[in-house]
């Protein structure tokens, strides 16, 4: 008789300082599926659920059932009603029958409007239903983890790469250990150690810098006898949680003291590098000047990480765009993007070739700058649908809603109906943009952008502009994070 594996997903990173709450419709627009319908959505994608489909294909002895799978782009706190609906679906599915194992794809930095630790509550509910059934969980590298979360699971794995190009690899590892656990071949015991600080993720790439060094140390420990898993988590600085801050997580095979010792060792290594995680970034004007002065045939890219939607940005801050207008660069320029569904609809009504008086930015809030009011010509209209061609969530279907591309003083400006980061080259191909012909590419993005665009650009320069996810934490009013944590 086949063993039964239940799979569910709730993936969301919440920015406590974003002015916009995330409701259920945002999840339904991005990733909302269960049952057999999940298989074609995830098959052959470099995602956690893609790994589940591959596991089901290669393990006929397991009957895999997809319960509620929901994900939304990072943003403000999730409404309590949306969380209740998703949790209700997941728990109802788990109650339908007895399972031999359960796998959950979580983020680890979710917050709701009324709860800074909803994933802890979810894990408690899941454990109450499944009892001693083996439970494995995967977390994002930016998870804010508490000891109570790890005590509720039998095994957990975190992303090892930032940009996150190993989602499928991480899930495959979780499923492999879960399979062995269900067959009594391993006895995972876990431990975490916290770093008494809050780090921003600006210099948290695992390709270089301090996080790369720590990730290498974790990889060394994973090769040691008795260690089943070792992950270092940078935490999500803008998720105001009592679990805020970096974490080292280790699972050993039956040896809790070993897990605790290695976790403390890794946390100490991260703490010793604290100063190297702190950065000072150039202003938008300085970044533009540096980009234009950088030689090479490929485009130079400037990222505005403070308004990066994957950090909870709102696609609405105008400072970088205003600086681009002021610079009047003598090079083909593309700006991606502003989030403004009403403006997209107006452009659709007017049609390609129409000239409109528009306001870019400052629509959601003027806290980060007033709108840029200007005349703009409609160059293109799209349905906003494409598949990722880069390594980040490769081959995953993306829908940013209807879009419009405008021309403003020689600059091509993309405006979208949903707030999603332009992290894949197909985003620009959709709009008829040949990146090889672009001199300056300005985007609301951060480190994930580098996965697909490093080989396509001559330089990628971050700038410091006002936004919900800025480089300095001194501007944010923390309520739940421990007061002893270092805040810049």
C-alpha positions in Angstrom: 0.0 0.0 0.0 1.3 3.5 -0.9 2.3 5.9 1.8 0.4 9.1 1.9 2.2 12.5 1.8 0.3 15.8 2.3 1.8 18.9 0.9 0.8 22.5 1.6 2.3 25.9 1.0 1.9 29.4 2.5 4.8 31.6 1.2 4.7 35.2 2.1 7.2 37.8 3.4 5.6 40.7 5.3 6.9 44.2 5.6 5.5 45.7 8.8 6.2 49.2 7.6 4.4 49.0 4.2 1.2 51.2 4.2 -0.7 48.5 2.2 -2.2 45.4 3.8 -2.3 42.2 1.7 -5.7 40.5 1.2 -6.7 37.2 -0.2 -7.2 38.5 -3.7 -3.4 39.1 -3.9 -2.7 35.5 -3.2 -5.3 34.3 -5.7 -3.7 36.5 -8.4 -0.2 35.0 -7.8 -0.5 31.4 -6.6 -3.6 29.8 -5.4 -4.1 26.1 -6.2 -4.8 22.7 -4.7 -5.3 19.1 -5.8 -4.4 17.9 -9.2 -4.5 21.4 -10.6 -1.2 22.0 -8.8 0.8 19.6 -11.0 0.8 21.5 -14.3 1.4 24.8 -12.5 4.5 23.6 -10.8 5.9 20.9 -13.1 9.4 21.6 -14.4 9.8 24.9 -12.4 12.8 25.6 -10.2 10.5 26.0 -7.1 9.7 24.1 -4.0 6.5 22.8 -5.4 8.3 21.9 -8.7 10.5 19.6 -6.5 7.4 18.0 -5.0 6.1 17.1 -8.5 9.5 15.6 -9.4 9.4 13.7 -6.1 6.0 12.3 -6.9 7.2 11.2 -10.3 10.2 9.4 -9.0 8.7 7.9 -5.9 5.7 5.8 -7.0 5.5 4.3 -3.5 4.2 7.7 -2.3 0.8 9.1 -3.0 1.3 12.9 -3.0 -1.7 15.1 -2.3 -1.5 18.9 -2.8 -3.6 20.7 -0.2 -3.9 24.5 -0.3 -0.9 26.1 -1.9 -0.9 29.9 -1.6 1.8 32.5 -2.2 1.8 36.2 -2.8 4.5 38.8 -3.7 6.1 40.3 -0.5 4.2 43.3 0.8 2.5 44.7 3.8 0.9 42.7 6.6 -1.6 40.0 5.6 -5.1 40.7 6.7 -6.2 38.5 9.5 -9.1 37.2 7.5 -6.9 36.2 4.6 -4.6 34.3 6.9 -7.6 32.6 8.6 -8.9 31.5 5.2 -5.6 30.0 4.0 -5.0 28.4 7.4 -8.5 27.0 7.4 -8.0 25.4 4.0 -4.7 23.8 5.0 -6.0 22.5 8.3 -9.3 21.2 6.7 -7.1 19.2 4.2 -5.0 17.7 6.9 -8.1 16.6 8.8 -9.5 14.6 5.9 -7.4 11.5 6.5 -4.4 10.1 8.3 -1.1 10.9 6.6 2.3 9.1 6.7 4.2 12.4 6.3 3.5 16.1 5.8 5.6 18.7 4.0 5.0 22.5 4.3 6.5 25.2 2.2 6.6 28.3 4.4 8.6 31.5 4.2 9.3 32.2 7.9 8.8 36.0 7.8 5.1 36.2 7.5 3.1 38.7 9.6 -0.5 39.6 9.7 -2.2 42.9 10.7 -2.8 41.5 14.2 -0.2 38.8 14.7 3.6 39.1 14.3 4.2 35.3 14.5 1.4 33.6 12.5 3.6 30.8 11.2 4.2 29.7 14.8 0.4 29.5 15.3 0.0 27.6 12.0 2.7 25.0 13.0 1.0 24.5 16.4 -2.3 23.9 14.7 -0.7 21.5 12.2 1.0 19.5 14.9 -2.2 19.3 17.0 -3.9 17.7 14.0 -1.2 15.3 12.7 0.2 14.3 16.1 3.5 12.4 15.7 3.3 12.2 12.0 6.7 13.3 10.5 6.6 17.0 9.5 9.2 18.7 7.3 9.3 22.4 6.5 11.3 24.6 4.2 12.0 28.3 4.9 13.3 31.3 3.0 16.9 32.5 3.7 15.2 35.6 5.1 13.1 33.8 7.7 12.7 35.2 11.2 12.7 32.0 13.2 12.0 31.3 16.8 12.9 28.2 18.8 9.2 27.3 19.2 8.9 26.9 15.5 11.7 24.4 15.2 10.5 22.4 18.2 7.2 21.8 16.3 8.8 20.2 13.2 10.8 17.0 12.7 13.0 18.5 10.0 13.6 21.8 8.4 15.7 23.2 5.6 16.4 26.8 4.4 17.4 28.3 1.1 21.2 28.4 0.8 21.5 30.9 -2.0 20.6 34.6 -2.3 19.5 35.3 -5.0 17.2 32.3 -4.3 18.0 29.9 -7.1 18.0 26.7 -5.0 14.3 26.5 -4.0 13.8 23.2 -5.7 17.1 21.8 -4.4 16.1 22.7 -0.8 12.7 21.1 -1.1 14.2 18.0 -2.6 16.4 17.7 0.4 13.5 18.1 2.8 11.5 15.5 1.0 14.5 13.1 0.9 14.9 13.3 4.7 11.2 13.1 5.2 11.1 9.9 3.2 13.9 8.5 5.3 12.3 9.7 8.5 9.0 8.0 7.5 10.9 4.8 7.0 12.7 5.0 10.3 16.2 5.6 8.8 17.0 8.9 10.6 16.1 10.6 13.8 16.6 14.4 13.2 16.9 16.7 16.2 17.1 20.4 15.6 18.5 23.5 17.3 18.7 27.2 16.5 21.0 30.0 17.8 20.0 33.6 17.3 22.3 36.6 16.5 21.4 39.6 18.8 21.0 42.0 15.9 18.9 42.9 12.9 20.7 42.9 9.6 19.4 44.3 6.3 19.8 42.1 3.3 21.6 44.6 1.1 25.0 42.9 1.5 23.6 39.4 2.2 24.3 37.8 -1.2 25.7 34.4 -1.0 27.8 35.0 -4.1 30.3 37.3 -2.3 30.8 39.1 0.9 30.2 38.1 4.5 27.2 35.9 3.8 29.1 33.9 1.3 31.7 33.1 3.9 29.2 32.0 6.5 27.3 29.9 3.9 30.6 28.2 3.1 31.0 27.4 6.8 27.5 26.0 6.9 28.3 23.8 3.9 31.3 22.5 5.7 29.2 21.4 8.7 26.7 19.7 6.4 29.5 17.5 5.2 30.4 16.4 8.8 29.2 13.1 10.2 26.0 13.2 12.1 24.8 16.6 10.6 21.7 16.3 8.5 21.2 20.1 7.9 22.9 23.4 8.6 21.4 26.7 7.3 22.2 30.3 8.1 19.2 32.7 7.9 19.8 36.4 7.5 16.3 37.3 8.7 14.0 39.9 7.2 14.7 43.3 8.7 11.4 44.9 7.9 9.3 42.1 9.5 8.7 43.4 13.0 8.7 40.2 14.9 9.8 38.9 18.3 11.8 36.4 16.3 13.6 39.1 14.2 17.3 38.8 13.4 19.6 36.2 11.9 19.5 32.6 12.9 21.7 29.5 12.6 19.6 26.3 12.3 21.2 22.8 12.6 19.7 19.3 12.5 21.7 16.4 13.7 20.9 12.7 13.5 19.9 11.8 17.1 22.4 14.2 18.7 20.8 17.3 20.1 24.0 18.6 21.8 25.8 18.4 18.5 23.1 20.4 16.8 23.2 23.0 19.5 27.0 23.3 19.4 27.1 23.8 15.6 24.3 26.3 15.6 26.0 28.4 18.2 29.3 28.2 16.3 27.6 29.5 13.1 25.7 32.2 14.9 28.9 33.4 16.4 30.5 33.6 12.9 27.6 35.7 11.7 27.7 38.0 14.7 31.5 38.5 14.2 30.8 39.9 10.7 28.0 42.3 11.7 29.9 45.5 10.6 30.3 44.1 7.1 26.6 43.7 6.7 26.2 47.5 7.1 26.4 49.6 3.9 26.3 53.2 2.8 24.8 53.5 -0.6 25.1 56.4 -3.1 22.2 58.8 -3.8 20.2 58.2 -7.0 22.1 61.1 -8.7 25.5 59.7 -7.6 24.5 56.2 -8.8 23.4 57.5 -12.2 26.6 59.5 -12.6 28.7 56.4 -11.8 26.6 54.2 -14.1 27.0 56.5 -17.0 30.8 56.8 -16.4 31.2 53.0 -16.3 32.6 51.8 -19.7 31.2 48.9 -21.6 28.8 47.9 -24.3 26.1 46.3 -22.1 23.6 48.4 -20.1 24.4 49.7 -16.6 21.7 48.9 -14.1 20.6 51.0 -11.1 18.5 49.3 -8.5 16.2 51.1 -6.0 16.1 48.5 -3.2 14.1 50.6 -0.8 11.1 50.2 -3.1 11.8 46.7 -4.1 8.5 44.8 -4.0 10.3 41.6 -2.9 11.2 43.5 0.3 7.7 45.0 0.7 8.1 48.0 -1.6 5.1 49.6 -3.1 6.3 50.4 -6.6 5.4 54.0 -6.0 8.4 56.0 -4.9 9.5 58.7 -7.4 13.0 59.7 -6.2 15.1 57.6 -8.6 12.9 58.5 -11.6 13.1 62.2 -10.7 16.9 62.0 -10.6 16.9 60.2 -14.0 14.9 63.1 -15.5 17.2 65.6 -13.9 20.3 63.8 -15.2 19.1 64.0 -18.9 21.4 61.1 -19.8 22.6 60.8 -23.4 21.8 57.1 -23.6 18.7 54.9 -24.2 17.0 54.6 -20.8 14.4 52.2 -19.3 12.7 52.7 -16.0 10.9 49.7 -14.5 8.5 50.4 -12.9 5.6 52.2 -11.4 2.5 50.4 -10.0 -0.6 52.2 -11.1 -3.6 50.2 -12.3 -5.6 53.3 -13.0 -2.9 54.8 -15.3 -2.6 51.5 -17.2 -6.4 51.5 -17.7 -6.2 55.1 -19.0 -3.5 54.2 -21.4 -5.5 51.3 -22.7 -8.5 53.6 -23.3 -6.3 56.1 -25.1 -4.4 53.6 -27.2 -0.8 53.3 -28.5 0.5 56.6 -29.7 -1.7 58.8 -27.4 -0.1 61.5 -25.3 -1.3 61.8 -21.7 -0.7 64.1 -18.8 0.4 61.6 -16.1 1.6 61.5 -12.5 4.3 58.9 -11.8 4.7 57.8 -8.2 3.3 59.3 -5.0 -0.1 57.6 -5.6 -0.1 55.3 -2.6 1.6 57.8 -0.3 3.6 61.0 -0.6 5.7 60.0 2.4 8.5 59.0 0.1 8.1 61.8 -2.4 5.5 63.7 -4.4 4.3 62.6 -7.8 6.2 63.5 -10.9 3.7 65.2 -13.2 4.7 65.1 -16.8 3.5 64.5 -20.4 4.0 60.9 -21.6 3.4 59.0 -24.9 1.9 55.5 -24.8 4.4 53.2 -26.6 3.1 49.7 -25.8 0.3 47.8 -24.1 0.6 44.2 -22.8 -1.3 41.6 -20.9 1.6 41.3 -18.4 2.1 37.5 -18.9 5.4 35.7 -19.4 7.5 32.8 -18.2 10.8 33.4 -16.4 13.8 32.6 -18.5 16.4 33.4 -15.8 17.5 31.2 -12.9 15.3 32.8 -10.3 12.0 30.7 -10.3 13.0 29.5 -13.7 10.1 28.7 -16.1 7.5 29.9 -13.5 4.5 31.6 -15.1 4.3 35.3 -14.1 1.3 37.6 -14.5 1.9 41.3 -13.5 -1.5 42.3 -14.9 -2.1 44.6 -17.8 0.8 47.0 -18.4 1.6 50.1 -20.4 4.9 51.5 -21.5 5.3 55.2 -21.9 8.0 57.4 -23.4 9.0 60.4 -21.3 11.8 62.7 -22.5 13.5 59.7 -24.2 13.0 57.4 -21.3 10.8 54.3 -21.6 8.7 53.9 -18.4 6.9 50.7 -17.6 3.7 50.9 -15.5 2.0 47.7 -14.2 -1.4 46.7 -12.7 0.2 44.7 -10.0 3.2 45.4 -7.8 5.9 42.8 -8.8 9.6 43.2 -9.1 11.2 43.1 -12.7 13.5 40.3 -11.8 13.6 38.4 -15.1 14.7 39.5 -18.6 11.4 38.2 -20.0 9.7 41.2 -18.2 11.5 43.5 -20.6 11.2 41.3 -23.7 7.4 41.4 -23.1 7.5 45.1 -23.7 9.6 44.9 -26.8 12.8 46.0 -25.2 16.1 44.7 -26.5 18.4 45.1 -23.4 21.4 45.0 -25.7 20.3 48.4 -27.0 19.7 49.9 -23.6 22.3 52.2 -22.0 20.8 52.7 -18.5 18.3 50.4 -16.8 16.7 51.7 -13.6 14.6 49.2 -11.6 12.8 48.8 -8.3 14.7 45.7 -7.3 17.5 44.3 -5.1 19.6 41.2 -5.0 17.3 38.7 -6.8 17.6 41.0 -9.9 21.3 40.0 -10.1 20.6 36.4 -10.8 19.2 37.1 -14.3 20.9 40.4 -15.1 24.5 40.1 -13.9 25.6 38.5 -17.2 23.5 41.1 -19.2 24.9 44.3 -17.6 28.2 46.1 -17.3 27.4 47.1 -13.8 24.7 46.9 -11.2 24.6 49.8 -8.7 22.3 50.1 -5.7 21.2 53.6 -4.7 19.7 54.9 -1.4 16.3 56.5 -2.0 13.3 56.9 0.4 11.1 53.9 0.5 9.5 51.2 2.8 12.7 49.0 2.8 15.6 51.4 3.1 19.2 50.7 4.1 18.9 52.5 7.5 16.6 50.9 10.1 16.6 54.0 12.2 13.6 55.3 10.3 11.3 52.4 11.4 9.3 52.2 14.5 9.7 48.6 15.8 7.1 47.4 18.2 7.7 43.6 18.5 11.4 43.1 17.8 13.5 42.8 21.0 14.6 46.2 22.1 18.2 45.0 22.6 18.7 44.3 18.9 21.0 46.7 17.0 19.1 49.1 14.8 20.8 51.6 12.5 
